[in-house]
Amino acid sequence: MSGVPQRGPGHGGLGPADAGRGVHLSPRTLRRALQGEGTSWRALLDAARHRRTRRLLETTDLPLDRIAPLVGLSGATALVRAFTRWEGVTPGAYRIRGAGTG
């Protein structure tokens, strides 16, 4: 399995059943295949959200409450919590740090 399907988080609620259909697998078979690769649907979705959030923070001036739904999160608070878990810094600190290194 090579990552999350092209329809990203925040675009119609793509879930494991939808992804499984896209590759002709039942949700259970997809879950077993991902487990065999040492991952899960939730881990792939989390990684995709992380990548997309970083990209949006680095390339746009969008406020967090606009970024959150674009990455499939419920709001700015959820985005701050998730981003701090991923990066160890808040999105604001990440933007400031990024501005100084670019």
C-alpha positions in Angstrom: 0.0 0.0 0.0 1.6 3.3 -1.0 0.0 6.1 1.0 -3.4 7.8 1.1 -5.5 8.0 -2.1 -5.5 11.3 -4.0 -8.7 12.6 -2.6 -7.3 14.2 0.5 -8.6 14.8 4.0 -11.4 17.4 4.1 -12.7 16.5 0.6 -15.8 14.6 1.0 -14.9 12.5 4.0 -12.9 9.8 2.2 -12.8 6.8 4.5 -11.3 3.3 4.5 -14.4 1.8 2.8 -14.2 4.3 0.0 -10.4 3.7 -0.4 -11.0 0.0 -0.4 -13.5 0.2 -3.1 -11.1 2.2 -5.2 -8.6 -0.6 -5.1 -11.2 -3.4 -5.1 -10.7 -4.5 -1.5 -13.2 -4.9 1.3 -12.7 -2.6 4.3 -11.5 -5.6 6.3 -9.0 -6.7 3.6 -7.7 -3.2 3.4 -7.3 -3.1 7.2 -5.3 -6.3 7.1 -3.2 -5.2 4.2 -2.3 -1.9 6.0 -1.6 -3.8 9.2 0.7 -6.1 7.2 2.6 -2.9 6.1 2.8 -1.8 9.7 0.3 1.0 9.4 -3.4 1.8 9.6 -5.9 4.0 7.9 -5.9 6.4 10.8 -2.1 6.7 10.7 -2.1 7.3 6.9 -4.8 10.0 7.3 -2.9 11.6 10.2 0.3 11.7 8.1 -1.6 13.2 5.2 -3.1 15.9 7.4 0.3 16.6 8.8 1.9 17.0 5.4 -0.9 19.2 4.1 -1.0 21.4 7.2 2.8 22.0 7.0 2.5 22.9 3.3 -0.4 25.3 4.0 1.4 27.0 6.9 4.6 27.3 4.7 2.9 28.6 1.5 -0.2 30.6 2.6 -1.2 33.2 5.1 -4.5 31.5 5.8 -5.7 31.7 9.4 -5.9 28.4 11.3 -9.7 28.4 11.3 -9.5 28.3 7.5 -6.8 25.6 7.4 -8.5 23.2 9.8 -11.4 22.2 7.5 -9.0 22.0 4.5 -7.1 19.2 6.3 -10.2 17.6 7.8 -10.1 18.9 11.3 -13.0 20.4 13.2 -11.5 23.7 14.0 -8.5 25.8 15.0 -8.3 24.2 18.5 -8.1 20.7 17.0 -5.5 21.9 14.5 -3.3 23.5 17.2 -3.5 20.3 19.3 -2.7 18.0 16.4 0.1 20.2 15.0 1.7 20.5 18.4 1.7 16.7 18.7 3.2 16.3 15.2 5.9 19.0 15.4 6.4 19.8 19.1 5.6 23.5 18.4 2.4 25.4 17.7 1.4 26.3 14.1 2.2 30.0 14.9 5.7 29.2 16.1 6.2 26.9 13.1 5.3 29.8 10.8 7.6 32.2 12.5 10.5 29.7 12.5 9.8 29.0 8.8 9.8 32.6 7.9 13.3 33.0 9.5 14.8 30.0 7.6 13.4 30.7 4.1 
